[in-house]
Amino acid sequence: MAPITLPVPDRNYSPWYSWMVRLSRTRQRDPLPIDDTDGSGYAEVLAAWRERCRARLEELLGPVPERVPLRLETLETVECDGYRRDRVVFDTEETMSVPAYLLVPRSRVEPGPAVLAVHGHGPGKSEACGLERTGTPNADYAHQLALRGFVVLAPDLRCFGERLDWNPEDHYACDTNLVHAVMAGINPLTQNLWDLARALDVLEAHPLVDPGRIGMAGLSYGGTVTLFLAAWDERVAAAVVSGYFSSWAESHKMPWNMCGSQVLPGMLGQLEHVDLGALVAPRPLLIESGTADDLFPWTVAAAEVEKLRIVYATLGASDRLVHDVFEGVHEWHGVEAFPFLERWIGPGDPVEGR
């Protein structure tokens, strides 16, 4: 007869529980200052904090790859309804190339607005461009942006689309990639941000793109990299972060919410979602939150956005921060996002009858 094992009240065998306890005890070492904001010296306090926060972000990102020539190449061209879709590729490292779709409206004849549109978890750029459907509502926002007159670049992130290596069914590509990255002392999130910064290079060099009018938009994982890149690279003139913004504490409470490409070593207690938003300011930022999105609760997002409003108000840019709370799940909404981008980096060339 097998022995009966009784639970020991003061013992824990669960790594998940251990992490949740650690998470609950984590306190920000240098949180966004939101006290005494009416004082005459708050602007100076905020400026000093933003400088420290930017330095923390750079440190957490760690080393970046060595820059190489882009060697941009067009592999295929398809005429679509209202725009041309080019399948392109460009290099970001000596051993890494990025496949992407470049959508160019037919009506574009001179330099104008562009958007770097980044997919979430799923099949990659093909879903953002409307070529593949997974059931996620409104996931074809790259296609929708092109119809509204924006030049759009939609790349595959590492481990997605054409950049997905074969994996056994019980292996998740982002986490497998993280194992290799940890051994090499590299952050996958940093690698993806590097790729996306080089994607901005591609857009900047395009003859039909005004380099001062490049926005960025993404859902879920695409929202992650949009918030990070907009905080890191000021060439992002306006940003739409959908299905992501809340806080590390709340988003990590949902099991399996984070993957190996969405985190930085040591970021807990040093860098919060609202901190990244404060680095985006005073550039236009729209945040989408679904009321039924359990991954990134809208109530937490609303509380953090209220903190962020103080920053935008101090910088004289209150009208540049929008929080679109809508009835929906973990999905792209777009109702306010498209007009928001048209306002701040447009005008685009709208499709008749849209």
N, C-alpha and C positions, 0 to 999 in steps of 0.2 A: 504494500500500500504506500502510495506517494505521501511524503510528509506534507502537512498543512502549513503554509507560510502566512503568518499574520502581518498586516501592515504595521509599520512602526510610525507612530504619529509625528515624530520630529525628524523624520528622514524624507528625502525626496529623490526619486529616481528619474525624473523627467527633465531632460535638457531644456525643453520648451518652457516649463514652469520656471526653471532657473533664470532663463533669459527674460521672462516677464517680470520677475522680481527685480532683476537688475534694471530693467527698463523703467519700472515704477519709481526706482530710487535715483534715476538719472536727473540731474539738474543742469541747466544751461550755465556754462562758466562765464559767458559774457553775452547775456541776452540783449535783444533789441531794446534800447531804452525807450520806455513809453510813459515814464513818470515825470512829473514836473514839465510837461510839454508846453505849458503856457509861459514859461520863463523866457527871458530875452536871450539866454545862452543856449537854448535847446538846439538851435541850428548848428552851433559849433560842436555840441556834444554828439549830435547825430553824424556830423561829418567825420569826426574822429572815430566813432564806432564803425562806420562804413569802411573806413580805411583798414581798421583791424579785421573786420569781417572778410574783406577782399583778400587780405593776406592769409587768413585761415583757409579760405577756399583754395587758394593756390597751393598751400602746403598739403591739404588733404588730397587734392588731385594728384599730387606727386609728379614724377617725371613724365614728360610728353615725348612722343616719337620725334625723330629727326625729320625735318621737312624735306620732301622730294618734289620734283616737277610733277604737275598734275597729269600731263599726257592725256588730256581729255579726248575721247574718241566716241563717235556716234556709230552704234552697231546696227540700228534698225530705225526706220521711220514709218509711222502709221498716221494717216490722216483720219482725224476724229471729227465729231460734230462740234465745230466751233474752234478747234485747236489742233495742233500737230503734236503727236507724242513721239519723242525720240527716246530710244533706249541707249543710254550712254554709260560710259565707265571712265573713272579717273583714279589716279593713284594717291594714296595718303601716307604710305610707308614703303620702304624698300620691298617688303614682302606682303603688301596688302593693297588691294584695289577695291573700289566701291562701285557697284552697279546701281543705276538710278534711272528713273523716268524723268525726262524734261518735257514739260507741257508748255507750249507756246501758242497763245491765242492768235488766230489768223488776223484779227483786227490790229494787232500790235505792229506799229510801223516806226516807233521811236522809243527811246529809253523810258521806262515806267516802272511801276511797282512789281515786286516779286515776293514769293513766299517759299520758304523752306518748310515743306510739309512732311512730318515724320510719323510713321505708323506706330501702332501699339503692338502688343503681343498678338500673334497670328501669322498669316502668310507673308507679311511684309508689305513692300511698296505696292504690290499688285492690288491689295485691298484698298489702300488709300486712293489709288487711281481708278477704282471701280471695276477692275478686271477680275476680281475674285471676291466672293461673298462668303461670310462666315456666320451671318445672322446678327452681328453687331449693328445696331441702327446707325445710319448716317456715317458709316466708316469711310465713305468715299470722298472725304473733304478735299483731297488734292484735286480730284476731278471737278468738284463744285467750285473750287477757287479758280481753276482754269476757265470755267464757263463764265466766271465773273470778271474776266479780263486780266487776271494775274499770270505772269510767268511763274511756273511752279517747278521746283526741283524736289522729287520724292525719292530718297535713297533707301536702300536696304541697310538696316543696322546689322552689326555683327551677330551671327547665329540666326538670321532670319532671311527668308526669300532665297535669293541666289547665293547667299552667304551661309546657308545652313549646311553643315557637315552631316554625314550620316551618323545617326545615333541609335542605339537599341531603344525599343519603345519605353523601357523603364528608366531612361536617362533623359534629363532635361538639358538642352544644349547650353543655355546660359550658365548653369551651375557647373557643367563639365568644363566649360571654357574658363570659369573662375578658378578651378583647380590649377590649370596651367598658368594662369596669370599670377596667382599667389606664389607659385614656385619661382616665377621670374621677377617677382617684386613689382608687378604692374597692375593697375586698376582697369578692369574692362569698361567701367563707366567713363574713365578718362580717355580710353581709346576711342570710344564712340563719340565723345565730345570733340576729340581731335578730328575724326572723320567729318563731323558736321561743320566744324569750323572751316575745313577745306572745301566743303560743299558751299559755304558762303563765298569762298574764293571763286568757285566756278560761276556762281550767280553774279558776283561783282564784275567778272570779266565778260559777261554776255553783252553783246552790243545792244540788246533791247531791254536791258535792266539798268535802272538808276541805282547806283550803289548806296545812296542815302535813303532808299525806300524799300529795304528788304525786311520783311517780317518773318515770323516763324510760328508754326502751329503744330500741335500734336495731342493725341489722346492717349491716356494711360502711360505706358512706357514712353510714348512720344511726348506726353506732357512732362514726364520726368526730365528728359533731355532738353526740352524747350525751356523749362525753368532754369536748369543749370547753365545752358549755353547763353541764354539771355543775360544771366547774372555775370557770366565769365567774359563774354564777347560783346562789346557795346555796338558792334555793327548790326545787331538785331534791333531794328528800329521800333518794332512793335511785336508783342508776343501774345499768343492764345494758349493757355494751359488748361487742358480739359481732362477731367477725371483723374486728378492727381493731388492737387493742393490740399493739405490739411496739416498734419504734424507727424514726425517720426513715431512718437509714442502711440498715437491712435492708429496709424496705418499698420504698424507692426503688431498690433493686437489681433489683427485678422490673420489666422494661420495661412501660410503659403502665399501671402500677398506680395512680398518682395522677392526678386530673383537676384542671381549673382551679378547682373549687369546694372543694378540700380542703387548700389550702395558704395560708400567709401570707407575704408578702414578708419576707425576712430571718430566717425562723424557725430555719434551720439554725444550730446552735451556741448558740441562745438558749432554745429551748423544746422539750423532749422529751415523749414519751408519758408517761413516768414522772413528769415534772414536773407534767403536768396531773392525773395520778392523785393526786399529793401535795396538790394544791389541793382535790380532792374530799374527801380525808380530813378529819375522821373519819366522814363520812357513808358509808352502806353502798354498796359498789361490787363488782359481780360482772363478771368478764371471762371470755368464752368464746373458746377457741382450738381449732380443729380440727387434728388431727395431720397431715392432708393439705392444709392451707391453705397454699399456696405464696406467697400474697400477704402474709400476716402470720405468719411462722413461729412455731409454738408454743414452740420451744426458746428463742427470743429473748424471747418474751412471758414465759416462766417465769423467766428471769433478771431481767427488769425487775420482775416482780411480787415477787420476793424482796427487791429494794431497797425496794419500796413497803411491804412488810410491816414494815420497820423504822419507817416513818413511822406506820403504823396502831398498832403496838405502843407507840410513844412517846406517842401520843395516847390510849392506853387503849382502843383499838377494834379489837383483833386479830381478833375474830369478825366484823367488818363487811367484811372483804376476802376474797373468794372467787375462786379461779381454777379454772374448769371446763374441764379439758383432755379432749376427747372424740375418739373415732375418727370422723373425718368431714372434709369439705372446707370450703370457704368458705360456711358456712351457719349459720343459727340453730339452736341445740340445744334450749334451754328446759328440760331435765331438772332442772337446779338453779335456773335463772333464775326460773321461776314460783313455786316455794316460797320463794325468796329474797325476792321482792317481797311475797309474802303475809306473810312473817315481819316485814319491816321497815316496811311501810306499810299492811299489811292490818289485820284479816283481810278478805278479799273474801267474796263469797257464792258458794261453789263450786256448780257444776252437779251435780245428783244423777247418780251413776253415772260421773263423770269418772275 
